[in-house]
């Protein structure tokens, strides 16, 4: 039996479960549940973000959909042939991913967009199970240091051996890991991550997948 990569009814983290209940009362039309991965499970390219955004994935039910963080991501996915459209509007729109899947290290919306260590660790089982589904020689793109460290933990590797660095590539055995700064509003507004920098990352990803 395939181990679960997602549980729509998960309430394993009390703080997150209670927060989702509170947000759901304030915004009854929001999704307000653990957000499922998006894309084909057999894809060779897995993108791992941090967690759903309050008015993005937590509202729409699709990763990086409906908030600022998804704007640049889906533009890049479309430009490099991984998405049929450059904008993700809703979980039920006609956008499709090609040989690509998007997930989060933490599946539930955290207060202030900051999950605590115990929550990241609890959700890590889902990520570990998802990584086992990847075909050999697949590529994983970590959006930010927390996602990077969650991937290393999920693969039971030593953190000290694989340091996060923007555009760095790490050989993890059967898969390769590519790092990028997260495409958050803060990072793009402060130009820690520019469009040109993100294009370099996706060009590198495309090249690695073509090998």
Secondary structure, 3 states (H helix, E strand, C coil): CCCCCCCCCCCCCHHHHHHHHHHHHHCCCCCCCCCCCEECCCCCEEEEECCCCCCCHHHHCCCCCCCHHHHHHHHHHHHCCCECCCCCCCCCCCCCECCCEEEECCCCCCHHHCCCHHHHHHHHHHHHHHHHCCCCCEEEEEECHHHHHHHHHHCCCCHHHCCCCCCCEEECCCEEEEEECCCCHHHHHCCCCCHHHHHHHHHHHHHHHHC
